[in-house]
Amino acid sequence: QVQLVESGGGLVQPGGSLRLSCAGSGGMFSIYTVAWYRQGPGNQRELVADITRGGSTNYADSVKARFTISRENAKNTVYLQMNSLKPEDTAVYYCNAKAKIFGRNYNYWGQGTQVTVSS
């Protein structure tokens, strides 16, 4: 079992930056595809970015060129660097880890971290 803990959220002004961290524990974290999702007020949860164990990345169009997802497997941590933040980025950001291990699917969620972009 993998436990995920997000951190790094907070209040930032438009145009500012934040770096979110997703720390995994429980073993085999490096095998997982890790994604950041977000859910703004009144919205459904949406995929922001993901990164495979091999380092391939994918971004939602709304965050391309502004956000960067990366991972440091030695630290069991995935990051989401968020630049040029907009009020529309305000949401609870969740870390998700997925993998198939020994033929079984595993899917874990963190509790989320609040990002508020406001002047």
C-alpha positions as CSV (number, residue, x, y, z in Angstrom):
1,Q,0.0,0.0,0.0
2,V,1.2,3.5,-0.9
3,Q,0.4,6.5,1.3
4,L,0.5,9.9,-0.4
5,V,0.9,13.2,1.3
6,E,0.7,16.5,-0.6
7,S,2.3,19.7,0.6
8,G,3.2,23.1,-0.8
9,G,-0.2,24.6,-1.3
10,G,-1.1,28.1,-0.1
11,L,-2.2,31.5,-1.1
12,V,-0.4,33.2,-4.0
13,Q,-1.0,36.2,-6.1
14,P,-1.7,36.0,-9.8
15,G,1.5,35.5,-11.7
16,G,3.2,33.9,-8.8
17,S,4.6,30.4,-8.4
18,L,4.2,27.5,-6.1
19,R,5.8,24.0,-6.0
20,L,3.6,21.2,-4.8
21,S,5.1,18.0,-3.5
22,C,3.7,14.5,-3.3
23,A,5.5,12.3,-1.0
24,G,4.9,8.6,-1.2
25,S,5.6,5.9,1.3
26,G,4.8,2.2,1.5
27,G,7.1,0.8,-1.1
28,M,7.5,0.6,-4.8
29,F,6.6,4.2,-5.3
30,S,9.0,4.4,-8.3
31,I,6.9,2.0,-10.2
32,Y,3.8,4.1,-10.1
33,T,2.5,6.5,-12.6
34,V,1.8,9.7,-10.6
35,A,-0.6,12.3,-11.5
36,W,-1.8,15.6,-10.2
37,Y,-5.5,16.3,-10.3
38,R,-7.3,19.4,-9.2
39,Q,-10.9,20.2,-8.2
40,G,-11.9,23.8,-8.1
41,P,-15.1,25.1,-6.4
42,G,-18.1,23.8,-8.2
43,N,-16.0,21.8,-10.7
44,Q,-15.3,18.2,-11.2
45,R,-11.9,16.8,-10.6
46,E,-9.6,17.1,-13.6
47,L,-6.3,15.8,-14.6
48,V,-3.5,18.4,-14.5
49,A,-0.4,16.4,-15.3
50,D,1.0,13.0,-15.0
51,I,4.4,11.3,-15.1
52,T,5.2,7.7,-15.7
53,R,7.9,5.7,-14.0
54,G,10.0,6.2,-17.1
55,G,9.6,10.0,-17.0
56,S,7.1,10.6,-19.8
57,T,4.9,13.5,-19.0
58,N,1.5,14.7,-20.0
59,Y,-0.2,18.0,-19.3
60,A,-3.7,19.5,-19.6
61,D,-3.8,22.1,-22.3
62,S,-4.7,24.7,-19.7
63,V,-1.4,24.3,-17.8
64,K,1.0,23.6,-20.6
65,A,4.0,25.9,-20.6
66,R,3.2,27.0,-17.1
67,F,3.4,23.8,-15.0
68,T,6.1,21.2,-14.8
69,I,5.7,17.7,-13.3
70,S,8.8,15.9,-12.2
71,R,9.9,13.1,-9.9
72,E,12.8,12.1,-7.8
73,N,12.4,8.5,-7.1
74,A,15.2,8.4,-4.7
75,K,13.1,10.7,-2.5
76,N,9.8,9.0,-3.3
77,T,8.5,12.4,-4.3
78,V,6.7,13.9,-7.3
79,Y,6.6,17.6,-7.8
80,L,4.4,20.0,-9.6
81,Q,6.1,23.3,-10.3
82,M,3.4,25.9,-11.0
83,N,4.3,29.2,-12.6
84,S,2.4,32.1,-13.9
85,L,-0.5,31.2,-11.7
86,K,-4.0,32.4,-12.6
87,P,-7.1,32.7,-10.4
88,E,-8.5,29.8,-12.5
89,D,-5.9,27.6,-11.0
90,T,-7.5,27.9,-7.6
91,A,-8.4,24.4,-6.5
92,V,-7.6,21.6,-4.2
93,Y,-4.7,19.7,-5.8
94,Y,-4.6,15.9,-5.3
95,C,-1.8,13.5,-5.9
96,N,-2.7,10.1,-7.5
97,A,-0.5,7.0,-7.9
98,K,-1.4,4.1,-10.1
99,A,0.3,0.9,-11.0
100,K,-0.3,-2.7,-11.9
101,I,1.6,-4.9,-9.6
102,F,1.5,-8.7,-10.0
103,G,-1.5,-8.4,-12.2
104,R,-3.5,-6.2,-9.8
105,N,-4.4,-2.6,-10.2
106,Y,-3.5,-0.2,-7.5
107,N,-4.8,3.3,-7.2
108,Y,-4.1,5.7,-4.4
109,W,-5.1,9.3,-3.6
110,G,-3.7,11.8,-1.2
111,Q,-5.8,14.1,0.9
112,G,-5.1,17.2,-1.2
113,T,-3.6,20.6,-0.7
114,Q,-5.3,23.9,-1.3
115,V,-4.0,26.3,-3.8
116,T,-5.6,29.7,-3.9
117,V,-4.6,32.3,-6.5
118,S,-5.9,35.7,-5.6
119,S,-4.8,39.3,-5.3
